[in-house]
Amino acid sequence: MDLKNLLLFLIVSGLDAGCILLGSFMGHSISNVGLFAGAIIGGIVGVAAAVWLAVRLQLLDRASYGATFLGGLVGFILAAVIAVKNLQGPLIPMASVALIGLGAILGKAVSRKHVA
C-alpha cells in the first residue's frame, strides 16, 4: 500500500464517518426512523465528498472517480449492515467504517486495471 492509497483510505473513512454521524444527528431530530435515513444519506454524501476531495488533492485520477465512488458505496453498504447487526456495543460499528475506505481503494484498483 502506497502513501496515496493510505491517504485515500483515511480521507474516505474519516470524512464519511463524520457525514454519517452528522446525518444521523440531523435525522434523529426529526424522528427515530430519521436517524437511520439521515445516516444513509450522510454516508452517500460523505463517500461522494471524500472521493471528490481525493481527486482535488490528486490522490486519484478523475477517470477513477466513478469506480472509486462505487467501491466506497459498496463498502458503506457492508459497513451499514454490520453496524446495524451489532448495535449492542460501539466497537464493531466504529471499526466497520474502515470498510468504506477499503472499498474505495478496491474501486480505485479495479479502475486502474480497466485503464491499463
Phi and psi restraints in degrees (range 20) as a CNS / XPLOR table:
assign (resid 1 and name C) (resid 2 and name N)
       (resid 2 and name CA) (resid 2 and name C) 1.0 -90.4 20.0 2
assign (resid 2 and name N) (resid 2 and name CA)
       (resid 2 and name C) (resid 3 and name N) 1.0 176.5 20.0 2
assign (resid 2 and name C) (resid 3 and name N)
       (resid 3 and name CA) (resid 3 and name C) 1.0 -63.7 20.0 2
assign (resid 3 and name N) (resid 3 and name CA)
       (resid 3 and name C) (resid 4 and name N) 1.0 -38.0 20.0 2
assign (resid 3 and name C) (resid 4 and name N)
       (resid 4 and name CA) (resid 4 and name C) 1.0 -63.2 20.0 2
assign (resid 4 and name N) (resid 4 and name CA)
       (resid 4 and name C) (resid 5 and name N) 1.0 -40.4 20.0 2
assign (resid 4 and name C) (resid 5 and name N)
       (resid 5 and name CA) (resid 5 and name C) 1.0 -68.4 20.0 2
assign (resid 5 and name N) (resid 5 and name CA)
       (resid 5 and name C) (resid 6 and name N) 1.0 -37.2 20.0 2
assign (resid 5 and name C) (resid 6 and name N)
       (resid 6 and name CA) (resid 6 and name C) 1.0 -64.1 20.0 2
assign (resid 6 and name N) (resid 6 and name CA)
       (resid 6 and name C) (resid 7 and name N) 1.0 -43.9 20.0 2
assign (resid 6 and name C) (resid 7 and name N)
       (resid 7 and name CA) (resid 7 and name C) 1.0 -65.4 20.0 2
assign (resid 7 and name N) (resid 7 and name CA)
       (resid 7 and name C) (resid 8 and name N) 1.0 -39.2 20.0 2
assign (resid 7 and name C) (resid 8 and name N)
       (resid 8 and name CA) (resid 8 and name C) 1.0 -60.6 20.0 2
assign (resid 8 and name N) (resid 8 and name CA)
       (resid 8 and name C) (resid 9 and name N) 1.0 -45.0 20.0 2
assign (resid 8 and name C) (resid 9 and name N)
       (resid 9 and name CA) (resid 9 and name C) 1.0 -58.9 20.0 2
assign (resid 9 and name N) (resid 9 and name CA)
       (resid 9 and name C) (resid 10 and name N) 1.0 -48.0 20.0 2
assign (resid 9 and name C) (resid 10 and name N)
       (resid 10 and name CA) (resid 10 and name C) 1.0 -66.4 20.0 2
assign (resid 10 and name N) (resid 10 and name CA)
       (resid 10 and name C) (resid 11 and name N) 1.0 -41.6 20.0 2
assign (resid 10 and name C) (resid 11 and name N)
       (resid 11 and name CA) (resid 11 and name C) 1.0 -67.0 20.0 2
assign (resid 11 and name N) (resid 11 and name CA)
       (resid 11 and name C) (resid 12 and name N) 1.0 -47.4 20.0 2
assign (resid 11 and name C) (resid 12 and name N)
       (resid 12 and name CA) (resid 12 and name C) 1.0 -66.2 20.0 2
assign (resid 12 and name N) (resid 12 and name CA)
       (resid 12 and name C) (resid 13 and name N) 1.0 -47.1 20.0 2
assign (resid 12 and name C) (resid 13 and name N)
       (resid 13 and name CA) (resid 13 and name C) 1.0 -65.0 20.0 2
assign (resid 13 and name N) (resid 13 and name CA)
       (resid 13 and name C) (resid 14 and name N) 1.0 -46.4 20.0 2
assign (resid 13 and name C) (resid 14 and name N)
       (resid 14 and name CA) (resid 14 and name C) 1.0 -68.9 20.0 2
assign (resid 14 and name N) (resid 14 and name CA)
       (resid 14 and name C) (resid 15 and name N) 1.0 -48.6 20.0 2
assign (resid 14 and name C) (resid 15 and name N)
       (resid 15 and name CA) (resid 15 and name C) 1.0 -65.9 20.0 2
assign (resid 15 and name N) (resid 15 and name CA)
       (resid 15 and name C) (resid 16 and name N) 1.0 -39.6 20.0 2
assign (resid 15 and name C) (resid 16 and name N)
       (resid 16 and name CA) (resid 16 and name C) 1.0 -68.2 20.0 2
assign (resid 16 and name N) (resid 16 and name CA)
       (resid 16 and name C) (resid 17 and name N) 1.0 -37.3 20.0 2
assign (resid 16 and name C) (resid 17 and name N)
       (resid 17 and name CA) (resid 17 and name C) 1.0 -61.1 20.0 2
assign (resid 17 and name N) (resid 17 and name CA)
       (resid 17 and name C) (resid 18 and name N) 1.0 -41.8 20.0 2
assign (resid 17 and name C) (resid 18 and name N)
       (resid 18 and name CA) (resid 18 and name C) 1.0 -64.2 20.0 2
assign (resid 18 and name N) (resid 18 and name CA)
       (resid 18 and name C) (resid 19 and name N) 1.0 -41.4 20.0 2
assign (resid 18 and name C) (resid 19 and name N)
       (resid 19 and name CA) (resid 19 and name C) 1.0 -67.6 20.0 2
assign (resid 19 and name N) (resid 19 and name CA)
       (resid 19 and name C) (resid 20 and name N) 1.0 -37.4 20.0 2
assign (resid 19 and name C) (resid 20 and name N)
       (resid 20 and name CA) (resid 20 and name C) 1.0 -63.0 20.0 2
assign (resid 20 and name N) (resid 20 and name CA)
       (resid 20 and name C) (resid 21 and name N) 1.0 -45.7 20.0 2
assign (resid 20 and name C) (resid 21 and name N)
       (resid 21 and name CA) (resid 21 and name C) 1.0 -62.9 20.0 2
assign (resid 21 and name N) (resid 21 and name CA)
       (resid 21 and name C) (resid 22 and name N) 1.0 -46.9 20.0 2
assign (resid 21 and name C) (resid 22 and name N)
       (resid 22 and name CA) (resid 22 and name C) 1.0 -62.9 20.0 2
assign (resid 22 and name N) (resid 22 and name CA)
       (resid 22 and name C) (resid 23 and name N) 1.0 -43.1 20.0 2
assign (resid 22 and name C) (resid 23 and name N)
       (resid 23 and name CA) (resid 23 and name C) 1.0 -63.3 20.0 2
assign (resid 23 and name N) (resid 23 and name CA)
       (resid 23 and name C) (resid 24 and name N) 1.0 -39.5 20.0 2
assign (resid 23 and name C) (resid 24 and name N)
       (resid 24 and name CA) (resid 24 and name C) 1.0 -69.3 20.0 2
assign (resid 24 and name N) (resid 24 and name CA)
       (resid 24 and name C) (resid 25 and name N) 1.0 -35.7 20.0 2
assign (resid 24 and name C) (resid 25 and name N)
       (resid 25 and name CA) (resid 25 and name C) 1.0 -63.2 20.0 2
assign (resid 25 and name N) (resid 25 and name CA)
       (resid 25 and name C) (resid 26 and name N) 1.0 -45.7 20.0 2
assign (resid 25 and name C) (resid 26 and name N)
       (resid 26 and name CA) (resid 26 and name C) 1.0 -67.3 20.0 2
assign (resid 26 and name N) (resid 26 and name CA)
       (resid 26 and name C) (resid 27 and name N) 1.0 -39.9 20.0 2
assign (resid 26 and name C) (resid 27 and name N)
       (resid 27 and name CA) (resid 27 and name C) 1.0 -67.8 20.0 2
assign (resid 27 and name N) (resid 27 and name CA)
       (resid 27 and name C) (resid 28 and name N) 1.0 -36.7 20.0 2
assign (resid 27 and name C) (resid 28 and name N)
       (resid 28 and name CA) (resid 28 and name C) 1.0 -66.8 20.0 2
assign (resid 28 and name N) (resid 28 and name CA)
       (resid 28 and name C) (resid 29 and name N) 1.0 -27.8 20.0 2
assign (resid 28 and name C) (resid 29 and name N)
       (resid 29 and name CA) (resid 29 and name C) 1.0 -67.4 20.0 2
assign (resid 29 and name N) (resid 29 and name CA)
       (resid 29 and name C) (resid 30 and name N) 1.0 -19.5 20.0 2
assign (resid 29 and name C) (resid 30 and name N)
       (resid 30 and name CA) (resid 30 and name C) 1.0 -89.1 20.0 2
assign (resid 30 and name N) (resid 30 and name CA)
       (resid 30 and name C) (resid 31 and name N) 1.0 -53.7 20.0 2
assign (resid 30 and name C) (resid 31 and name N)
       (resid 31 and name CA) (resid 31 and name C) 1.0 -167.7 20.0 2
assign (resid 31 and name N) (resid 31 and name CA)
       (resid 31 and name C) (resid 32 and name N) 1.0 174.9 20.0 2
assign (resid 31 and name C) (resid 32 and name N)
       (resid 32 and name CA) (resid 32 and name C) 1.0 -67.8 20.0 2
assign (resid 32 and name N) (resid 32 and name CA)
       (resid 32 and name C) (resid 33 and name N) 1.0 -37.3 20.0 2
assign (resid 32 and name C) (resid 33 and name N)
       (resid 33 and name CA) (resid 33 and name C) 1.0 -67.1 20.0 2
assign (resid 33 and name N) (resid 33 and name CA)
       (resid 33 and name C) (resid 34 and name N) 1.0 -32.7 20.0 2
assign (resid 33 and name C) (resid 34 and name N)
       (resid 34 and name CA) (resid 34 and name C) 1.0 -62.8 20.0 2
assign (resid 34 and name N) (resid 34 and name CA)
       (resid 34 and name C) (resid 35 and name N) 1.0 -26.5 20.0 2
assign (resid 34 and name C) (resid 35 and name N)
       (resid 35 and name CA) (resid 35 and name C) 1.0 -58.7 20.0 2
assign (resid 35 and name N) (resid 35 and name CA)
       (resid 35 and name C) (resid 36 and name N) 1.0 -48.5 20.0 2
assign (resid 35 and name C) (resid 36 and name N)
       (resid 36 and name CA) (resid 36 and name C) 1.0 -72.0 20.0 2
assign (resid 36 and name N) (resid 36 and name CA)
       (resid 36 and name C) (resid 37 and name N) 1.0 -39.9 20.0 2
assign (resid 36 and name C) (resid 37 and name N)
       (resid 37 and name CA) (resid 37 and name C) 1.0 -63.7 20.0 2
assign (resid 37 and name N) (resid 37 and name CA)
       (resid 37 and name C) (resid 38 and name N) 1.0 -42.5 20.0 2
assign (resid 37 and name C) (resid 38 and name N)
       (resid 38 and name CA) (resid 38 and name C) 1.0 -64.0 20.0 2
assign (resid 38 and name N) (resid 38 and name CA)
       (resid 38 and name C) (resid 39 and name N) 1.0 -38.8 20.0 2
assign (resid 38 and name C) (resid 39 and name N)
       (resid 39 and name CA) (resid 39 and name C) 1.0 -65.2 20.0 2
assign (resid 39 and name N) (resid 39 and name CA)
       (resid 39 and name C) (resid 40 and name N) 1.0 -39.9 20.0 2
assign (resid 39 and name C) (resid 40 and name N)
       (resid 40 and name CA) (resid 40 and name C) 1.0 -66.6 20.0 2
assign (resid 40 and name N) (resid 40 and name CA)
       (resid 40 and name C) (resid 41 and name N) 1.0 -47.3 20.0 2
assign (resid 40 and name C) (resid 41 and name N)
       (resid 41 and name CA) (resid 41 and name C) 1.0 -63.1 20.0 2
assign (resid 41 and name N) (resid 41 and name CA)
       (resid 41 and name C) (resid 42 and name N) 1.0 -43.9 20.0 2
assign (resid 41 and name C) (resid 42 and name N)
       (resid 42 and name CA) (resid 42 and name C) 1.0 -61.1 20.0 2
assign (resid 42 and name N) (resid 42 and name CA)
       (resid 42 and name C) (resid 43 and name N) 1.0 -37.8 20.0 2
assign (resid 42 and name C) (resid 43 and name N)
       (resid 43 and name CA) (resid 43 and name C) 1.0 -66.0 20.0 2
assign (resid 43 and name N) (resid 43 and name CA)
       (resid 43 and name C) (resid 44 and name N) 1.0 -42.5 20.0 2
assign (resid 43 and name C) (resid 44 and name N)
       (resid 44 and name CA) (resid 44 and name C) 1.0 -67.0 20.0 2
assign (resid 44 and name N) (resid 44 and name CA)
       (resid 44 and name C) (resid 45 and name N) 1.0 -45.5 20.0 2
assign (resid 44 and name C) (resid 45 and name N)
       (resid 45 and name CA) (resid 45 and name C) 1.0 -63.5 20.0 2
assign (resid 45 and name N) (resid 45 and name CA)
       (resid 45 and name C) (resid 46 and name N) 1.0 -38.7 20.0 2
assign (resid 45 and name C) (resid 46 and name N)
       (resid 46 and name CA) (resid 46 and name C) 1.0 -63.6 20.0 2
assign (resid 46 and name N) (resid 46 and name CA)
       (resid 46 and name C) (resid 47 and name N) 1.0 -41.4 20.0 2
assign (resid 46 and name C) (resid 47 and name N)
       (resid 47 and name CA) (resid 47 and name C) 1.0 -64.0 20.0 2
assign (resid 47 and name N) (resid 47 and name CA)
       (resid 47 and name C) (resid 48 and name N) 1.0 -45.2 20.0 2
assign (resid 47 and name C) (resid 48 and name N)
       (resid 48 and name CA) (resid 48 and name C) 1.0 -62.1 20.0 2
assign (resid 48 and name N) (resid 48 and name CA)
       (resid 48 and name C) (resid 49 and name N) 1.0 -44.7 20.0 2
assign (resid 48 and name C) (resid 49 and name N)
       (resid 49 and name CA) (resid 49 and name C) 1.0 -66.3 20.0 2
assign (resid 49 and name N) (resid 49 and name CA)
       (resid 49 and name C) (resid 50 and name N) 1.0 -40.1 20.0 2
assign (resid 49 and name C) (resid 50 and name N)
       (resid 50 and name CA) (resid 50 and name C) 1.0 -67.7 20.0 2
assign (resid 50 and name N) (resid 50 and name CA)
       (resid 50 and name C) (resid 51 and name N) 1.0 -40.8 20.0 2
assign (resid 50 and name C) (resid 51 and name N)
       (resid 51 and name CA) (resid 51 and name C) 1.0 -69.3 20.0 2
assign (resid 51 and name N) (resid 51 and name CA)
       (resid 51 and name C) (resid 52 and name N) 1.0 -38.6 20.0 2
assign (resid 51 and name C) (resid 52 and name N)
       (resid 52 and name CA) (resid 52 and name C) 1.0 -60.2 20.0 2
assign (resid 52 and name N) (resid 52 and name CA)
       (resid 52 and name C) (resid 53 and name N) 1.0 -44.3 20.0 2
assign (resid 52 and name C) (resid 53 and name N)
       (resid 53 and name CA) (resid 53 and name C) 1.0 -62.6 20.0 2
assign (resid 53 and name N) (resid 53 and name CA)
       (resid 53 and name C) (resid 54 and name N) 1.0 -38.3 20.0 2
assign (resid 53 and name C) (resid 54 and name N)
       (resid 54 and name CA) (resid 54 and name C) 1.0 -63.9 20.0 2
assign (resid 54 and name N) (resid 54 and name CA)
       (resid 54 and name C) (resid 55 and name N) 1.0 -36.9 20.0 2
assign (resid 54 and name C) (resid 55 and name N)
       (resid 55 and name CA) (resid 55 and name C) 1.0 -66.2 20.0 2
assign (resid 55 and name N) (resid 55 and name CA)
       (resid 55 and name C) (resid 56 and name N) 1.0 -43.7 20.0 2
assign (resid 55 and name C) (resid 56 and name N)
       (resid 56 and name CA) (resid 56 and name C) 1.0 -63.1 20.0 2
assign (resid 56 and name N) (resid 56 and name CA)
       (resid 56 and name C) (resid 57 and name N) 1.0 -34.7 20.0 2
assign (resid 56 and name C) (resid 57 and name N)
       (resid 57 and name CA) (resid 57 and name C) 1.0 -85.3 20.0 2
assign (resid 57 and name N) (resid 57 and name CA)
       (resid 57 and name C) (resid 58 and name N) 1.0 4.8 20.0 2
assign (resid 57 and name C) (resid 58 and name N)
       (resid 58 and name CA) (resid 58 and name C) 1.0 59.6 20.0 2
assign (resid 58 and name N) (resid 58 and name CA)
       (resid 58 and name C) (resid 59 and name N) 1.0 33.2 20.0 2
assign (resid 58 and name C) (resid 59 and name N)
       (resid 59 and name CA) (resid 59 and name C) 1.0 -86.2 20.0 2
assign (resid 59 and name N) (resid 59 and name CA)
       (resid 59 and name C) (resid 60 and name N) 1.0 -8.9 20.0 2
assign (resid 59 and name C) (resid 60 and name N)
       (resid 60 and name CA) (resid 60 and name C) 1.0 -150.9 20.0 2
assign (resid 60 and name N) (resid 60 and name CA)
       (resid 60 and name C) (resid 61 and name N) 1.0 140.9 20.0 2
assign (resid 60 and name C) (resid 61 and name N)
       (resid 61 and name CA) (resid 61 and name C) 1.0 -75.7 20.0 2
assign (resid 61 and name N) (resid 61 and name CA)
       (resid 61 and name C) (resid 62 and name N) 1.0 149.5 20.0 2
assign (resid 61 and name C) (resid 62 and name N)
       (resid 62 and name CA) (resid 62 and name C) 1.0 -59.8 20.0 2
assign (resid 62 and name N) (resid 62 and name CA)
       (resid 62 and name C) (resid 63 and name N) 1.0 -33.5 20.0 2
assign (resid 62 and name C) (resid 63 and name N)
       (resid 63 and name CA) (resid 63 and name C) 1.0 -66.3 20.0 2
assign (resid 63 and name N) (resid 63 and name CA)
       (resid 63 and name C) (resid 64 and name N) 1.0 -22.0 20.0 2
assign (resid 63 and name C) (resid 64 and name N)
       (resid 64 and name CA) (resid 64 and name C) 1.0 -91.4 20.0 2
assign (resid 64 and name N) (resid 64 and name CA)
       (resid 64 and name C) (resid 65 and name N) 1.0 0.3 20.0 2
assign (resid 64 and name C) (resid 65 and name N)
       (resid 65 and name CA) (resid 65 and name C) 1.0 -58.2 20.0 2
assign (resid 65 and name N) (resid 65 and name CA)
       (resid 65 and name C) (resid 66 and name N) 1.0 -49.8 20.0 2
assign (resid 65 and name C) (resid 66 and name N)
       (resid 66 and name CA) (resid 66 and name C) 1.0 -61.6 20.0 2
assign (resid 66 and name N) (resid 66 and name CA)
       (resid 66 and name C) (resid 67 and name N) 1.0 -47.6 20.0 2
assign (resid 66 and name C) (resid 67 and name N)
       (resid 67 and name CA) (resid 67 and name C) 1.0 -67.9 20.0 2
assign (resid 67 and name N) (resid 67 and name CA)
       (resid 67 and name C) (resid 68 and name N) 1.0 -37.4 20.0 2
assign (resid 67 and name C) (resid 68 and name N)
       (resid 68 and name CA) (resid 68 and name C) 1.0 -67.9 20.0 2
assign (resid 68 and name N) (resid 68 and name CA)
       (resid 68 and name C) (resid 69 and name N) 1.0 -41.3 20.0 2
assign (resid 68 and name C) (resid 69 and name N)
       (resid 69 and name CA) (resid 69 and name C) 1.0 -62.4 20.0 2
assign (resid 69 and name N) (resid 69 and name CA)
       (resid 69 and name C) (resid 70 and name N) 1.0 -45.1 20.0 2
assign (resid 69 and name C) (resid 70 and name N)
       (resid 70 and name CA) (resid 70 and name C) 1.0 -63.6 20.0 2
assign (resid 70 and name N) (resid 70 and name CA)
       (resid 70 and name C) (resid 71 and name N) 1.0 -41.0 20.0 2
assign (resid 70 and name C) (resid 71 and name N)
       (resid 71 and name CA) (resid 71 and name C) 1.0 -63.3 20.0 2
assign (resid 71 and name N) (resid 71 and name CA)
       (resid 71 and name C) (resid 72 and name N) 1.0 -42.0 20.0 2
assign (resid 71 and name C) (resid 72 and name N)
       (resid 72 and name CA) (resid 72 and name C) 1.0 -64.6 20.0 2
assign (resid 72 and name N) (resid 72 and name CA)
       (resid 72 and name C) (resid 73 and name N) 1.0 -37.1 20.0 2
assign (resid 72 and name C) (resid 73 and name N)
       (resid 73 and name CA) (resid 73 and name C) 1.0 -66.4 20.0 2
assign (resid 73 and name N) (resid 73 and name CA)
       (resid 73 and name C) (resid 74 and name N) 1.0 -41.8 20.0 2
assign (resid 73 and name C) (resid 74 and name N)
       (resid 74 and name CA) (resid 74 and name C) 1.0 -63.5 20.0 2
assign (resid 74 and name N) (resid 74 and name CA)
       (resid 74 and name C) (resid 75 and name N) 1.0 -42.1 20.0 2
assign (resid 74 and name C) (resid 75 and name N)
       (resid 75 and name CA) (resid 75 and name C) 1.0 -61.7 20.0 2
assign (resid 75 and name N) (resid 75 and name CA)
       (resid 75 and name C) (resid 76 and name N) 1.0 -38.7 20.0 2
assign (resid 75 and name C) (resid 76 and name N)
       (resid 76 and name CA) (resid 76 and name C) 1.0 -64.4 20.0 2
assign (resid 76 and name N) (resid 76 and name CA)
       (resid 76 and name C) (resid 77 and name N) 1.0 -42.1 20.0 2
assign (resid 76 and name C) (resid 77 and name N)
       (resid 77 and name CA) (resid 77 and name C) 1.0 -62.7 20.0 2
assign (resid 77 and name N) (resid 77 and name CA)
       (resid 77 and name C) (resid 78 and name N) 1.0 -45.2 20.0 2
assign (resid 77 and name C) (resid 78 and name N)
       (resid 78 and name CA) (resid 78 and name C) 1.0 -62.5 20.0 2
assign (resid 78 and name N) (resid 78 and name CA)
       (resid 78 and name C) (resid 79 and name N) 1.0 -43.1 20.0 2
assign (resid 78 and name C) (resid 79 and name N)
       (resid 79 and name CA) (resid 79 and name C) 1.0 -63.4 20.0 2
assign (resid 79 and name N) (resid 79 and name CA)
       (resid 79 and name C) (resid 80 and name N) 1.0 -39.4 20.0 2
assign (resid 79 and name C) (resid 80 and name N)
       (resid 80 and name CA) (resid 80 and name C) 1.0 -65.1 20.0 2
assign (resid 80 and name N) (resid 80 and name CA)
       (resid 80 and name C) (resid 81 and name N) 1.0 -42.3 20.0 2
assign (resid 80 and name C) (resid 81 and name N)
       (resid 81 and name CA) (resid 81 and name C) 1.0 -63.7 20.0 2
assign (resid 81 and name N) (resid 81 and name CA)
       (resid 81 and name C) (resid 82 and name N) 1.0 -46.0 20.0 2
assign (resid 81 and name C) (resid 82 and name N)
       (resid 82 and name CA) (resid 82 and name C) 1.0 -63.7 20.0 2
assign (resid 82 and name N) (resid 82 and name CA)
       (resid 82 and name C) (resid 83 and name N) 1.0 -43.1 20.0 2
assign (resid 82 and name C) (resid 83 and name N)
       (resid 83 and name CA) (resid 83 and name C) 1.0 -64.7 20.0 2
assign (resid 83 and name N) (resid 83 and name CA)
       (resid 83 and name C) (resid 84 and name N) 1.0 -41.9 20.0 2
assign (resid 83 and name C) (resid 84 and name N)
       (resid 84 and name CA) (resid 84 and name C) 1.0 -67.9 20.0 2
assign (resid 84 and name N) (resid 84 and name CA)
       (resid 84 and name C) (resid 85 and name N) 1.0 -35.1 20.0 2
assign (resid 84 and name C) (resid 85 and name N)
       (resid 85 and name CA) (resid 85 and name C) 1.0 -74.3 20.0 2
assign (resid 85 and name N) (resid 85 and name CA)
       (resid 85 and name C) (resid 86 and name N) 1.0 -16.2 20.0 2
assign (resid 85 and name C) (resid 86 and name N)
       (resid 86 and name CA) (resid 86 and name C) 1.0 -127.3 20.0 2
assign (resid 86 and name N) (resid 86 and name CA)
       (resid 86 and name C) (resid 87 and name N) 1.0 49.4 20.0 2
assign (resid 86 and name C) (resid 87 and name N)
       (resid 87 and name CA) (resid 87 and name C) 1.0 -79.6 20.0 2
assign (resid 87 and name N) (resid 87 and name CA)
       (resid 87 and name C) (resid 88 and name N) 1.0 -4.1 20.0 2
assign (resid 87 and name C) (resid 88 and name N)
       (resid 88 and name CA) (resid 88 and name C) 1.0 -70.4 20.0 2
assign (resid 88 and name N) (resid 88 and name CA)
       (resid 88 and name C) (resid 89 and name N) 1.0 -18.0 20.0 2
assign (resid 88 and name C) (resid 89 and name N)
       (resid 89 and name CA) (resid 89 and name C) 1.0 -143.1 20.0 2
assign (resid 89 and name N) (resid 89 and name CA)
       (resid 89 and name C) (resid 90 and name N) 1.0 161.0 20.0 2
assign (resid 89 and name C) (resid 90 and name N)
       (resid 90 and name CA) (resid 90 and name C) 1.0 -85.2 20.0 2
assign (resid 90 and name N) (resid 90 and name CA)
       (resid 90 and name C) (resid 91 and name N) 1.0 -18.0 20.0 2
assign (resid 90 and name C) (resid 91 and name N)
       (resid 91 and name CA) (resid 91 and name C) 1.0 -67.1 20.0 2
assign (resid 91 and name N) (resid 91 and name CA)
       (resid 91 and name C) (resid 92 and name N) 1.0 -49.5 20.0 2
assign (resid 91 and name C) (resid 92 and name N)
       (resid 92 and name CA) (resid 92 and name C) 1.0 -66.9 20.0 2
assign (resid 92 and name N) (resid 92 and name CA)
       (resid 92 and name C) (resid 93 and name N) 1.0 -45.1 20.0 2
assign (resid 92 and name C) (resid 93 and name N)
       (resid 93 and name CA) (resid 93 and name C) 1.0 -60.8 20.0 2
assign (resid 93 and name N) (resid 93 and name CA)
       (resid 93 and name C) (resid 94 and name N) 1.0 -37.2 20.0 2
assign (resid 93 and name C) (resid 94 and name N)
       (resid 94 and name CA) (resid 94 and name C) 1.0 -68.6 20.0 2
assign (resid 94 and name N) (resid 94 and name CA)
       (resid 94 and name C) (resid 95 and name N) 1.0 -40.3 20.0 2
assign (resid 94 and name C) (resid 95 and name N)
       (resid 95 and name CA) (resid 95 and name C) 1.0 -70.9 20.0 2
assign (resid 95 and name N) (resid 95 and name CA)
       (resid 95 and name C) (resid 96 and name N) 1.0 -28.2 20.0 2
assign (resid 95 and name C) (resid 96 and name N)
       (resid 96 and name CA) (resid 96 and name C) 1.0 -67.5 20.0 2
assign (resid 96 and name N) (resid 96 and name CA)
       (resid 96 and name C) (resid 97 and name N) 1.0 -17.5 20.0 2
assign (resid 96 and name C) (resid 97 and name N)
       (resid 97 and name CA) (resid 97 and name C) 1.0 -61.9 20.0 2
assign (resid 97 and name N) (resid 97 and name CA)
       (resid 97 and name C) (resid 98 and name N) 1.0 -26.7 20.0 2
assign (resid 97 and name C) (resid 98 and name N)
       (resid 98 and name CA) (resid 98 and name C) 1.0 -62.5 20.0 2
assign (resid 98 and name N) (resid 98 and name CA)
       (resid 98 and name C) (resid 99 and name N) 1.0 -24.9 20.0 2
assign (resid 98 and name C) (resid 99 and name N)
       (resid 99 and name CA) (resid 99 and name C) 1.0 -64.1 20.0 2
assign (resid 99 and name N) (resid 99 and name CA)
       (resid 99 and name C) (resid 100 and name N) 1.0 -28.4 20.0 2
assign (resid 99 and name C) (resid 100 and name N)
       (resid 100 and name CA) (resid 100 and name C) 1.0 -67.0 20.0 2
assign (resid 100 and name N) (resid 100 and name CA)
       (resid 100 and name C) (resid 101 and name N) 1.0 -48.4 20.0 2
assign (resid 100 and name C) (resid 101 and name N)
       (resid 101 and name CA) (resid 101 and name C) 1.0 -64.7 20.0 2
assign (resid 101 and name N) (resid 101 and name CA)
       (resid 101 and name C) (resid 102 and name N) 1.0 -38.5 20.0 2
assign (resid 101 and name C) (resid 102 and name N)
       (resid 102 and name CA) (resid 102 and name C) 1.0 -63.7 20.0 2
assign (resid 102 and name N) (resid 102 and name CA)
       (resid 102 and name C) (resid 103 and name N) 1.0 -41.7 20.0 2
assign (resid 102 and name C) (resid 103 and name N)
       (resid 103 and name CA) (resid 103 and name C) 1.0 -61.7 20.0 2
assign (resid 103 and name N) (resid 103 and name CA)
       (resid 103 and name C) (resid 104 and name N) 1.0 -38.8 20.0 2
assign (resid 103 and name C) (resid 104 and name N)
       (resid 104 and name CA) (resid 104 and name C) 1.0 -64.9 20.0 2
assign (resid 104 and name N) (resid 104 and name CA)
       (resid 104 and name C) (resid 105 and name N) 1.0 -41.3 20.0 2
assign (resid 104 and name C) (resid 105 and name N)
       (resid 105 and name CA) (resid 105 and name C) 1.0 -65.3 20.0 2
assign (resid 105 and name N) (resid 105 and name CA)
       (resid 105 and name C) (resid 106 and name N) 1.0 -41.3 20.0 2
assign (resid 105 and name C) (resid 106 and name N)
       (resid 106 and name CA) (resid 106 and name C) 1.0 -64.5 20.0 2
assign (resid 106 and name N) (resid 106 and name CA)
       (resid 106 and name C) (resid 107 and name N) 1.0 -39.3 20.0 2
assign (resid 106 and name C) (resid 107 and name N)
       (resid 107 and name CA) (resid 107 and name C) 1.0 -62.4 20.0 2
assign (resid 107 and name N) (resid 107 and name CA)
       (resid 107 and name C) (resid 108 and name N) 1.0 -40.5 20.0 2
assign (resid 107 and name C) (resid 108 and name N)
       (resid 108 and name CA) (resid 108 and name C) 1.0 -63.2 20.0 2
assign (resid 108 and name N) (resid 108 and name CA)
       (resid 108 and name C) (resid 109 and name N) 1.0 -42.3 20.0 2
assign (resid 108 and name C) (resid 109 and name N)
       (resid 109 and name CA) (resid 109 and name C) 1.0 -64.9 20.0 2
assign (resid 109 and name N) (resid 109 and name CA)
       (resid 109 and name C) (resid 110 and name N) 1.0 -40.5 20.0 2
assign (resid 109 and name C) (resid 110 and name N)
       (resid 110 and name CA) (resid 110 and name C) 1.0 -64.9 20.0 2
assign (resid 110 and name N) (resid 110 and name CA)
       (resid 110 and name C) (resid 111 and name N) 1.0 -41.0 20.0 2
assign (resid 110 and name C) (resid 111 and name N)
       (resid 111 and name CA) (resid 111 and name C) 1.0 -66.6 20.0 2
assign (resid 111 and name N) (resid 111 and name CA)
       (resid 111 and name C) (resid 112 and name N) 1.0 -34.5 20.0 2
assign (resid 111 and name C) (resid 112 and name N)
       (resid 112 and name CA) (resid 112 and name C) 1.0 -68.8 20.0 2
assign (resid 112 and name N) (resid 112 and name CA)
       (resid 112 and name C) (resid 113 and name N) 1.0 -34.6 20.0 2
assign (resid 112 and name C) (resid 113 and name N)
       (resid 113 and name CA) (resid 113 and name C) 1.0 -68.2 20.0 2
assign (resid 113 and name N) (resid 113 and name CA)
       (resid 113 and name C) (resid 114 and name N) 1.0 -33.8 20.0 2
assign (resid 113 and name C) (resid 114 and name N)
       (resid 114 and name CA) (resid 114 and name C) 1.0 -75.6 20.0 2
assign (resid 114 and name N) (resid 114 and name CA)
       (resid 114 and name C) (resid 115 and name N) 1.0 -28.4 20.0 2
assign (resid 114 and name C) (resid 115 and name N)
       (resid 115 and name CA) (resid 115 and name C) 1.0 -76.5 20.0 2
assign (resid 115 and name N) (resid 115 and name CA)
       (resid 115 and name C) (resid 116 and name N) 1.0 -39.5 20.0 2
